[in-house]
């Protein structure tokens, strides 16, 4: 059987606090449910031909979990996203 999850990635990692990263996934196009936790929920409506993206702005370092389901079978994969402190602004000279 073909795997349900082909890839799951954050386009920007680490990410400065207060900035967004884009979570991108490539899953089996016959999936009946696609969710990302925490805080995001179902992304099936954002998945076309198995591929989708969504912007996320984590407030702290965290791990996002992608869960894909089809015919009662579920597969999960994780991506840790590190949040860093932004560089201090420099005063003009």
C-alpha positions as a printed Julia matrix, in Angstrom:
93×3 Matrix{Float64}:
   0.0    0.0    0.0
   1.19   3.5   -0.84
   2.19   5.64   2.19
  -0.31   8.26   3.3
   2.34  10.93   4.05
   4.97  11.75   1.44
   6.39  14.88   3.12
   5.7   17.53   5.75
   7.93  20.58   6.17
   8.18  24.13   7.48
   9.5   26.54   4.85
  11.12  28.74   7.5
  12.74  27.03  10.46
  13.9   28.47  12.8
  11.46  31.38  12.73
  11.84  34.68  14.62
   9.14  35.24  17.25
   6.12  36.99  15.76
   6.82  35.84  12.2
   5.07  33.18  10.19
   6.34  29.99   8.65
   4.49  28.04   5.99
   3.67  24.42   6.73
   3.63  22.38   3.52
   2.49  18.81   3.01
   2.3   16.22   0.28
   0.0   13.31   1.1
  -1.77  10.5   -0.7
  -4.48  12.23  -2.79
  -7.06   9.64  -1.71
  -6.84  10.76   1.95
 -10.23  11.27   3.6
  -8.96  13.47   6.44
  -5.87  15.67   6.85
  -5.26  17.53  10.12
  -2.46  19.52  11.73
  -2.18  19.94  15.48
  -1.9   21.87  17.67
  -4.08  24.9   16.94
  -4.77  24.38  13.22
  -7.22  21.48  12.79
  -8.52  20.07   9.52
  -6.69  21.14   6.37
  -8.44  18.78   3.96
 -10.13  21.74   2.22
  -6.66  23.29   1.68
  -5.35  20.06   0.1
  -5.47  19.75  -3.7
  -4.27  16.54  -5.34
  -2.61  15.69  -2.03
  -0.64  18.95  -1.73
  -1.34  21.89   0.55
   0.08  24.77   2.58
  -0.95  26.94   5.5
   0.75  29.8    7.32
   1.42  29.35  11.05
   2.85  31.8   13.57
   4.04  29.8   16.58
   4.54  31.78  19.8
   7.05  29.3   21.19
   9.15  26.41  19.93
   6.73  23.57  19.19
   6.14  20.41  17.22
   3.41  20.31  14.59
   1.82  16.93  13.87
   0.31  16.07  10.5
  -2.25  13.26  10.65
  -3.58  11.7    7.45
  -6.44   9.18   7.37
  -7.87   6.88   4.72
 -10.11   3.82   5.08
  -9.71   3.7    8.87
  -5.9    3.82   8.68
  -4.02   6.83  10.08
  -0.44   7.92   9.61
   1.33  10.73  11.49
   4.51  12.68  11.04
   6.0   15.56  13.04
   7.98  18.69  12.32
   9.59  20.69  15.14
   9.59  24.46  14.59
  12.06  26.51  16.62
  11.09  30.06  17.61
  14.0   32.45  18.11
  14.14  35.93  19.57
  14.3   38.63  16.9
  17.52  40.55  16.56
  17.48  43.84  18.46
  16.89  46.92  16.35
  19.93  49.03  15.8
  19.83  52.78  16.27
  20.61  54.87  13.21
  24.12  56.34  13.21
